[in-house]
Structure formats: C-alpha cells, structure tokens
C-alpha cells in the first residue's frame, strides 16, 4: 500500500500590499520527496500524517510529494501560482500510482485572478488521482468553497483557535483515510456556507465564555459517533476581498447523508444565531497603554491585531510603539517589528552603537506611519528558533538577521522576515524572558492567548490602524458577496442542507 502526502500552506491577506512570491516559499522551506518525510516526521499536520501511517498495521509506504509553505502575507503573484500548481501536479504525477492521498492545506490562499487556489489544487489532484481517495486538512480560518468540497473525498478541519491541534488534525485526517481504505467507509459530505464572517479576536475555542468553545465541543462530540468521519467549522480568514467569502460548516459521515445534513444544519444555525457574540471588544490605543503602565502585578499583553503577522499583515506598524515611548517602564516593553532595512543599519552601527533612524511605514504605507527614533543597538542576533503551541508542533522558524534597539526600557525587536511575532520562543531568541516584561506587544488576534492567557496580569486588544483590523467591515471591500454579515445587518438566513 502506498500513501502520498503533501502540503500547500499560506494564508493570504488581500489588504497587504506585499505580494507573496516564489522566494516567500523558498524562505520558509520547500521540501520534496523523501526529504519531506524525513524532516516533517514530527511537525504539524504532515507529522500527524506520518506518525499515524507508521502506526497502521498495514505499514504503508509513505510517498512524499512536495511541501510548499509561506508565511501569511499579501496575494500570491500569478507567476508564483503557476509555479505552485506545476510543482504540485508534477510531484503527484511522479508519486502515482498510490492508494490514497493526504494533503495539508490552509484553505485561504489567494492569487491574482485565482481566488480559490486550494479549490484549483484539489481539482488538479482529482484529475490525476481519478477515484483514489483524497483527504485534505484545513485551518479553522479556511474559506471553504464548493470546489474544495467537490474534489476532496473529505475535509478535516482544526478544532481549535488558538490552533493547538495542528498535529492532531493530521492524525484525524490519516485516521479517516484508513476508515476508507481498510474499513470501506463511504464519505458523504454536508456543506453549509453562511453569509457571515466572524472576527478572529473572540473566536477562542478554549475560552468557556466564547461561543466557539461550545461549538468546538459540539463538533468533537459528533466525531465521537462511529458514523461521523469528520465535523468542522471554519469561521474564515476575514481579510479576503473575494467573491465566495463566508464561514462554513462541513460534516462528513460514513454513507449517512441524512445524519450529515441534519448535523451540519444544526451547527450552522447555532453559529448564525450567536454571530453577534463574535463582535470584538477593543480598547483605544492610548487608553490601553496607560492602563498597562498602571498595572504593577505582572505582564501586560497588548494584542496589535490589526498588524498581526499571523493574519498576513506586514508587521511594521508603529502606532503601539509610538504610544509606549511616551512612558518610562519599570521592566522591558517588548515591541516586535519587521524592518530588514533597519536591521542592516543596526548591523553597521554595531552592538552598543547609537542609531538614528526611521521605523515603520515601509512595508505598509497605507496604514502605518514612519517615526524617527534614536536608540542603542543592544543586540544583533539570528532569529532562529522552534515553536510549539499555537500554529505549530516542533516547527523550525528562521526570521533572518535581527536586532534589538533600546530606548530606556522600550525594546524594539526587529527582524528581516515576517513570522510568529507573538511566540515566547521569539522573544527568548532575542535574549528576553517575555513573562518578566512590563509589556509585550503580540502581533496576533487570538492565538497568542495559548502562551500568555494563564500568565499575564492583563490582556487587551488595542484599536489601531492596520491591514488586519478587528472591525474589518468598516474597510473597503469590493468583491465580497452581498448581503454579508457584519457588513449588512441580516436577521434571517435559511440553511440549505436537508
């Protein structure tokens, strides 16, 4: 028995002016063939696939196709899309014949003139594979389309946000494929597309007070039923200006379309009924920083979600930094920024040197503004580390040459590349204990809570401009379907599944 595995992973933010290019994928780490199986054996969804397959009594041969990952950013260029599709198609053709295919996808990748890359990819896989079973895993923020549902035998979604079940989702996907190959399961899928988009800030599946907590429990209870192969909810990546934008519910059963339809309709109806519970609570920036300065009992985390690098924003907003610089802090105030030009200038100044420079407003000229600053180059370092927790299990990250600039206790952590500018491992790589800081700026809307919720004295989501705003419906979208909540106030909606 031969099982092919592969990955295409990038979350697009169409408001980010920086395009995602072939170099973006090469920087993150393209892997092919046996190299993929060897290096990803205990990491994320691919690791979940591999460890599960190795535990099957049938001991299938694992055939690596290609891993194509890039960090969230702007739309993929057309040339890059053509390269991605060619890489995927050629690698899968080389792998054939196989008995099953497992694909780790994100589900929210967009290219110029290609608003549904995963749908096109799965269509290509189906043309190559014929009736060979295809199971794909998806992020909870996927924008699931009819094409994705039609061309995969089953879609398996993360259950958690923060995403702490990435590896486990790979295991669930492999388990479902085995049900098909060994037990003869016949997947039947019910799919409901809702005319709504949920802000990420309050979609916390680990918070008992959140609507997503109850929905997660409901979906996991469905999956414990022997006739249910998978059940998932995608509250969607909000910063996509595309025609098929919307949240989705998917339920896959073993030849029980009636059960799939009923369960899918019930979950979708509950999500719609509770949609207003997702509206975020934002703290005005000046008020949040002032409150942080008054807090004396421990760490304050400020979520700069509008410039969230995990949401595809550029990562060089200075709005929070400018406010922090107005205060003296008793302990470090840690502010991450993506600024390769200033990292280069800091390297020329040398450790201990003074640097007069401009920060911000380079990668994002629409929402960010540059500020002039004079600071000491406290440290130069290579931002290489391994993260586990939100988004990752044993995931190697390289943000390139980096620098720490310091003015008073305000410490600016500057990297050459975008990445997880919330992770404790990132701050530790820069020489700081993030949990001992006065303030930590997390460029993340919700996922950062996996690391900081239990250890922070206070957490606030700040209201500031950026490419990934919590109040996204106030921005200029031109291609989304209408009516769509919360852009449009809609009282009634009728699910289509029967």
C-alpha positions, -999 to 999 in steps of 0.1 A, spaced: 0 0 0 13 34 -10 0 67 5 11 101 -9 14 131 14 20 168 6 14 204 17 4 238 4 2 264 32 -2 301 31 -29 324 45 -35 354 23 -44 389 34 -56 409 3 -51 442 21 -14 436 25 4 453 -5 34 430 -3 30 401 -28 37 365 -19 64 353 -43 83 321 -51 110 334 -28 85 336 1 80 298 -2 117 291 -6 125 312 26 100 292 47 113 258 34 103 239 3 108 202 7 104 174 -19 101 136 -19 118 117 9 132 149 23 96 159 32 90 126 50 123 128 69 122 164 80 85 168 88 80 134 106 70 151 139 59 185 128 24 199 123 -2 182 100 25 164 80 39 149 112 4 138 122 1 120 88 35 104 90 32 92 126 -3 78 121 7 60 88 37 44 105 14 31 132 -10 14 108 -8 -24 110 -6 -24 71 26 -4 73 20 16 41 48 31 21 48 69 27 54 88 -6 64 124 -1 53 147 -29 61 184 -21 58 208 8 51 244 -3 48 267 27 50 305 30 42 329 59 9 348 57 12 378 36 -3 395 5 -18 379 -26 2 353 -44 15 365 -78 3 348 -109 37 336 -118 41 321 -83 7 305 -86 17 289 -119 49 275 -103 30 262 -72 5 244 -94 32 229 -116 52 218 -86 22 201 -71 9 185 -102 44 171 -113 51 158 -78 18 140 -76 22 126 -111 56 112 -101 41 96 -70 14 77 -88 1 51 -85 -9 54 -49 -38 40 -28 -46 73 -10 -36 110 -8 -33 131 23 -29 169 18 -22 195 44 -37 227 31 -46 261 48 -77 269 28 -73 307 25 -47 312 -2 -55 337 -29 -36 347 -61 -42 375 -85 -71 362 -107 -72 330 -87 -94 335 -56 -96 298 -47 -62 282 -50 -70 252 -28 -101 245 -50 -79 245 -81 -53 224 -65 -78 198 -54 -94 198 -88 -59 191 -103 -54 163 -77 -87 147 -87 -78 148 -124 -46 129 -116 -59 106 -90 -92 96 -105 -111 76 -78 -81 74 -55 -93 87 -21 -82 123 -13 -84 136 23 -73 172 30 -68 190 63 -77 227 66 -71 256 90 -101 267 110 -99 300 91 -102 284 57 -125 299 32 -142 267 21 -156 266 -14 -179 242 -33 -149 233 -55 -129 222 -24 -158 201 -11 -165 185 -45 -129 175 -54 -119 160 -20 -134 129 -5 -133 145 29 -121 178 45 -108 177 81 -105 210 100 -87 222 130 -110 223 160 -91 249 180 -82 286 179 -56 292 192 -45 264 168 -31 239 193 -44 208 175 -24 211 142 -6 177 146 -37 161 159 -57 172 128 -31 154 107 -38 123 127 -75 127 123 -71 130 85 -50 99 84 -75 80 105 -103 90 82 -83 78 52 -78 44 69 -115 41 75 -120 44 38 -92 21 27 -94 -6 53 -130 -4 66 -147 5 34 -162 38 47 -180 58 20 -178 95 29 -208 117 23 -204 154 30 -229 181 40 -216 216 34 -232 248 46 -219 282 35 -231 310 58 -233 347 48 -212 358 77 -176 364 87 -165 362 123 -138 384 138 -109 363 150 -104 381 183 -133 364 200 -132 331 182 -114 314 211 -123 278 213 -105 274 246 -125 300 265 -156 286 281 -173 321 278 -168 320 240 -194 308 215 -166 289 197 -160 269 228 -194 253 228 -193 248 190 -160 230 193 -174 207 219 -204 200 197 -182 192 167 -159 169 187 -190 151 202 -202 145 166 -168 130 157 -171 106 186 -201 90 168 -189 60 148 -209 71 117 -193 106 117 -160 107 99 -153 145 104 -171 176 116 -157 211 113 -164 248 114 -144 274 95 -151 310 107 -129 321 78 -99 345 73 -117 379 73 -92 399 53 -100 384 19 -118 406 -7 -130 377 -28 -164 366 -43 -170 334 -22 -161 348 12 -180 333 41 -180 310 71 -187 273 66 -197 241 84 -187 207 70 -199 173 83 -187 140 67 -204 108 76 -200 71 65 -228 69 39 -253 87 61 -263 118 41 -293 123 64 -272 125 95 -246 147 78 -272 171 66 -290 173 100 -258 178 120 -245 204 95 -277 224 96 -279 224 134 -243 236 139 -247 263 111 -280 275 126 -263 278 161 -234 297 146 -257 322 129 -278 326 160 -247 335 180 -230 356 154 -231 389 174 -212 372 202 -181 374 180 -181 412 178 -148 422 195 -141 443 225 -114 468 215 -95 492 238 -85 526 224 -47 526 220 -38 554 243 -62 541 270 -47 506 267 -11 518 271 -20 540 300 -37 510 317 -6 489 311 16 515 328 -6 514 358 -5 476 361 21 466 387 12 430 393 28 414 362 29 412 325 5 431 303 0 418 267 -12 442 241 -26 425 210 -18 446 180 -42 425 159 -45 450 131 -8 445 123 -9 408 131 18 389 112 -1 357 117 -31 373 99 -9 383 69 -3 419 79 31 435 71 43 437 107 59 472 106 31 493 123 45 518 148 12 530 163 17 510 196 54 517 197 49 555 195 25 553 224 48 531 245 77 556 240 57 582 259 62 563 292 90 551 315 87 514 321 100 496 352 108 465 331 112 459 294 84 468 270 89 444 241 78 455 206 84 433 175 87 449 141 96 436 106 122 460 93 151 445 72 165 479 63 169 490 99 184 456 109 210 463 82 216 498 96 219 484 131 245 458 120 266 487 105 263 507 137 274 476 158 264 464 192 264 493 217 263 519 189 237 547 187 214 546 157 192 574 144 167 560 120 131 559 108 109 529 118 77 517 101 57 529 72 79 510 47 62 476 42 27 491 48 24 527 35 -14 527 37 -20 522 74 14 525 90 34 557 95 71 562 100 85 576 132 120 589 138 139 573 167 173 574 183 182 542 202 210 520 212 218 488 193 216 464 223 219 431 204 224 416 170 212 380 166 198 354 142 162 349 149 161 311 146 140 290 170 115 262 172 79 268 182 53 246 197 18 257 207 -4 280 186 2 272 149 28 246 155 44 215 169 81 214 166 81 239 138 115 254 129 114 292 122 140 315 107 132 352 107 167 361 94 192 385 108 177 406 136 184 433 160 173 448 193 171 486 196 166 500 231 154 534 243 150 533 280 131 501 287 113 501 254 130 473 234 123 471 197 129 436 183 135 440 146 135 411 122 144 407 85 114 385 77 78 381 89 68 353 112 53 344 146 58 378 163 40 367 194 58 334 203 77 332 236 105 314 217 109 345 195 114 368 225 137 343 241 158 341 210 163 379 214 176 374 249 144 383 269 121 365 293 88 375 278 69 367 310 91 390 331 84 421 309 62 450 318 45 450 284 46 426 254 31 435 220 17 404 203 11 407 166 -17 382 168 -55 385 172 -62 354 193 -35 327 190 -11 344 214 -35 335 242 -23 299 242 10 311 256 0 341 277 -36 337 289 -26 319 321 5 340 329 -4 376 320 -18 400 346 -38 417 319 -46 413 282 -60 440 259 -68 440 222 -59 475 210 -77 496 184 -52 508 159 -50 510 121 -36 481 100 -42 455 73 -59 430 96 -84 451 116 -108 436 141 -135 459 127 -128 448 91 -164 456 79 -155 493 81 -129 488 54 -134 490 16 -142 455 2 -153 455 -34 -156 418 -44 -173 401 -15 -208 386 -19 -236 408 -6 -255 407 17 -229 395 41 -228 400 79 -215 421 96 -213 444 66 -250 440 62 -275 437 91 -294 405 83 -319 390 106 -329 359 86 -309 332 70 -321 297 60 -296 268 58 -296 249 25 -287 214 38 -315 190 41 
